[in-house]
Amino acid sequence: MLKGNDKISSNQVMFILLTAIIGVGILSLPREAVEKAGTDGSILIILGGIVACIFTVISVKLVTLFTNKTIVEFGREIVTTPISNIVSITFFIYYIIISAFEVRILAEVVKMFLLDDTPTEVIIISILLVSAYLVRGGIEGLARMAELILPIVIIPVFLLLLSLIPDLDFTNLLPLFRTNPWDIIKSVYVPFFSFIGYELVLFMAAYVKDTENLMKFNVLSILLVTFVYIVFFVVSLCRFGVNEVKHLLWPILSIMKTIDLPGAFIENIEGIVMGLWVLSVFASLSPFYYSSALILCKLFGLKEHRYFVLPIMPFIYALSLAFDNIATVYDIMGKSINYIGIFTVVTVPTVYLIVALIKKRKEPSDNV
């Protein structure tokens, strides 16, 4: 049974997904899209959003077949307990890697722009402790946090971007449609993996009161993320041009450093932007941390996920510090997330849905 305060709405799931998806991936997406498609990067992002929408629909259709159950539980009904447990453990490892990746990138950015004298280890453990406190509170706390943080971050950032319009060169968006269509199709995986987080519905749908609205709000979350990604890509390209964007590690942060508001009573705009981004990544980290604890809770058949929140922390901490520099972090951890993601966010929901539908169709004939 689920506790009353562990129920959330489909609308709140959308806020959780928005904060989870728009995390560290947005920092490097403009550069990655330009490297693969040049000025046609916006087309690449749109295609990535379409693919993410397709697999979001698959995931939602799957969870609506099994009310009040997470994928850990209904997976046992679909593919037997041993196979389901292996899949669940893979999801657990996957979310630990994502959590470690996000907290390491966050620590590197904070150290670079805000706390240059503070050891990376101190920043990481501080972030994890705050996140653990939130995660122990359950899914309702995550939902309320997402509802609070998202507008606090998005509205000021978009207002700051508006101040850049006079400095944007929209001719940098041209020429369009010069990239080979096949090259674009082959590169769709690049923006698609920036939508990782939509599969969290496989764990959170069990706590949703109005599952009939789940599809609408989940698809809407992907559409909104696609819009945000396109806006940041266009601004990056117009501000720096193709050649410069290719050589920027984090084009989005570079944009924010160029913002200057003449006559503004706030001088340190960069510090404010960094603070907003820290909030954003903190909100992105927490759902993955929560899901990893929830997976262990369901695997061991316990009622409370909070027992696993603190024991998981050392693994995230150790993995986040396993690599010496940011290039290695992106190369090894980033690629690991993508490779495992093909299995967890694409293959598993698709195969589970197909098998579940086949079994549902066989049930009436079995009862005859």
N, C-alpha and C positions, 0 to 999 in steps of 0.2 A: 504494500500500500504506500501511496505517496502522501506526504504530509501536506496539509493545506497551504502552508507557506512555501511549498516547492512547486507551485503551479504558476505558470506564466502564460501570457497571451501570444498569439502569432505575431502581433505587432512588435512585441518585445523581442521575439526571436530575430526579427528583421534587424533591430538595433544591435543585437549581439553579433549577428553575422556581419553587419556593416563595419563594426569596430574590429572584429577579428580579421576580416579580409584586408581592410585598409590599414596595414601595419608597416612593416619594414619593406615590403615588396614595392611599394609606390616610390621609394627613394631611387631605386635603380632602373625602374621600368622604362622611363623615357630613353635612357642610354641603350638599354637592351633592344627596344623597339627600333631605334634609329640604326643600330648596328645590323639588324636583320632586314629592315625595309626602307631605310632612309626617310624621305618625306612621306612615304606611304605607311608610316608607323601607326597612324590613326586607324587605317583600314585593318591593320594587324590586330590592334586592340579590340576593335569591334568584333572581328571574327573570334578572338579569344573569349569575348563576352558571350557570343552566341553559343560556343561550345560549352562554356560554363553553365549557361541557361539550360542546355539540353541535359547535362548530368545533374543539375539541380532538380529538374523535373523528375528524373529517374529516382533520385534519392528521396524526394518527397512522396512519390507514388509508393515507394517501398515502405516507408515508415507508416503511412496511413493504412497499410494492410494489417499492421500490428499495433494496436493502440496501447498506450501505457507501458511500452517495452522499448528498451534501447536495442541497438544492433547486437550487443553482446548477448542479450536474452533471446531475441527472435531469430538470431543466426543459428542457434541450436535447433530450432524447429525446421530450418531450411536445409542446412548442410551437415547435420549431426554435431554433437557436442565437441568431439576432438578437433574437427576442422574449424568450427566456429571459434574455439578457444585460440587456435593458432592465428586466425584472422584478428581476433581481439588483441592478442599480444603484439601483433604487427602494428595495429593502430596505436597501441600504447607507446611502442618504440618511436613511431612516427611523430607522435605529439611531444614526446620528450625532446626529440631532435629539433622540432619547430620551436619549442619553448626556449631551448638553449641557444638556438640561432638568433631568435628575436632579442633575448636578453643581452647577448653579446654585442649585437649591432647597436642596440640602445645604449649600452655602456660605452662603446667606442665613440658614438656621436656625442654623448654627454661629456665625456672626457675631452673630446676635441674642441667643443664649442662652449662648454659651461664650466666644468670642473677639471681643468687641465692638471692640477696638482694632486688630485684624488686618485688613489690606486684603482685600477679596473676591478679588482676583486671586491673592494668595498662597495663600489657602485652596484655590482651584480648582486651581492648578498642583500643590499638594501632594497633593491627592486623586488627580489624574490620574497623577502619577508613581508613586504607590503602586499604583494600579489597573493601570497599564501593566506594572509589574514582575510582578504576578500573572498578567495576561493573556498575557504572553510565555511563561509556564511551561506553557501549554496547558490543555486541557479537564480533565485529571485534577486539576490544581492547583485549578481552579475548583470541581470537585466536592468535593474535600477541604475547601476553604474553606467551602463552603455547609454541609457536614455539621457543621463545627465551629461556625460562627457562628449558625445557626438556633436550636439549643437554648439557646445562651448568651443570645440576645435574647428569644426567646419565653417561656421559663420565668420569668425574673425579672419581665417585663412583666405576665404574667398573675397572678403572685403580688401585684404591686403593685395591680393592678385589684381583686383580692379585698379588699384593705384599704379600698377605696372603697365596698363594699357598704352599710355603715351610712349613708352619705351619699347614697345613690341614692334618687330618688323614682320608683318604678315606675309611678305614675299618669301620669307624663309620656308613657308609651307609648300612652295612650288619648286619643281614641277610635280604634279600628282600622276599616279598611274604609270610610273616608269619602271617599277619593280616587276620582275617576272611573276605572274600569278602563281605559278607552281612554287616559286621561292617563298612567297607569302604563306601559302598553304602549309609548306614544310616547316614554317617558323611559328605556326599558331601556338605551339606548346609554350613559347616564351611568355606571352601575356596570359595564357590560360593558367599557368602555375602562380600567377599573381592573384588569382581568384581563389586560391586554396583557403579553406575555411567554410565554404558552403556546405561541406559534408558534415559539419558539426550538427546539422539537423538530425543525423542518424542517432545521435545521443540525446539531443534536447527535445525531440518531438514527444518523448514519453512524458514530458512535464507540461505539455501545452494543453490549455483548456479548450480552445476552439480550433481543433485540427482542420475543420472545413475551410479555414482561411489560410492555412499553412502554405499552400501552393502559391497563392497570390502574393503574399508578403515575401516569400523566399525568392521568387522570380523578380519581384520589385527590387529586392536588395542587390541582385546581380546587375540589373539595369542601372541602378544608382551608382554602383561601383564603377561600371563601364563609363558612365558620364564623367565621374570624378577623374578617372584615369585619362580620358581623352582631353579634358580641360588642362590637366597638368602636362600632358604631352605637348599640346599645342602651345602653351605658355613657354615651356622649355625650349621648343624649337624656335619660336618667334623671338625669344630673348637672346639665345646664344647661337642659333644656326646649327646645321647638321654636323659640321666638322668639330665644333667645340663640344657639343653634347656628347659625342662619341668618346671624348677624353675626360669627361667629368664622372667621378665615381658615384656621386649622389647629386644629380642635376637639380632635384627639388630643393635641397638645402642650399645649393649655390644660388638658386633664384631668390630664396628668402634673404640671403646675405646682401643682395643687390637692392633690396627695398629701401627707399629713402622717402620719408614723409616730411617735406619742408614745412616748418612752422608747427610741427606736432609737439605736444608737450611731453611725449615719450621719446627719449633718445635711443635707448637700446631695444630697437625693434627686433633685432636678431635674437636677443635673449628671450623675448616674449614668444617668438615663433618656436624656438627650441623647447620652451616650456610646454607649449601646445602640442608639439610633436611627441614629447615624452608622455604626456597624458594619452595620446592616441595609441602609442605602442604598448603602454601599460594596459590599456583596454583591449588591445589585440592579444597580448600574452595570456591574460587571465582565462579566457574560454578554453584555450588549449591545455593549460595547466589543470583546470577543472576537469576537463574530459579525460585526461590521463589518470587522475585520481578516481573518477567515476568508473572507468574501465576496470581498475583493480577491485573496486568495491563490488561490481557485478560479477567479476570472475570468481571472487571468494564468497559470493552469496551473502554479503553483509548489507546492512541497511544504511550505514553512514559512510559517505565518501571521505569525510574529514579525517578519518583515521590514517589515510594514506597521503594527505597533503604534505606534511612535514617529512616523512620518510622519502618522498620523491625528490624533495628539494636538493639533497646532495648530488643526486645523479644529474640534474639539470645544471647545477653549479659546476660540477667537474667537467661535463661535456662542453659547457660554454667557454671554458678556459683551456680546452684540449689543444687548441691551435694558436700559434704564436702571433700571426698577423691577420689582418682583415681579408687580404687576398686569399689566403688559405681557407679561411672561414667560408667565404663565398664559393670557393672551388670545391671543397670537400662536403661541407654541411649543406650548402645550397643545392649541389647536385644530388646528394643523398635524399634530400626532401623531394626533389623532382622524381627521382627513380622510384622511391617507395610510394610516392603519390600516385603514380600510374596504377599501382595495385590497389591502394586504399580508396582513392577518390573516384577512380574510373572503373576498374575491373570489378571490385567487390560489389558496389551497388548494382551494377548492371547484371552480373551473374546472379546475385541474390534475388533481384526482381524477376528475372526470367524463370528461375527455379521455383520461386514462390507462386508465380502465376500458373505455372504448369501444375503444381501441387493443388492449388485452389480449384482448378478446372477438373482435376481427377477426383476431388472429394465427393461431389454428387453421385458419380458413377460407382464409387466405392461403397456408398451407403445403400445402393439399390440391392 
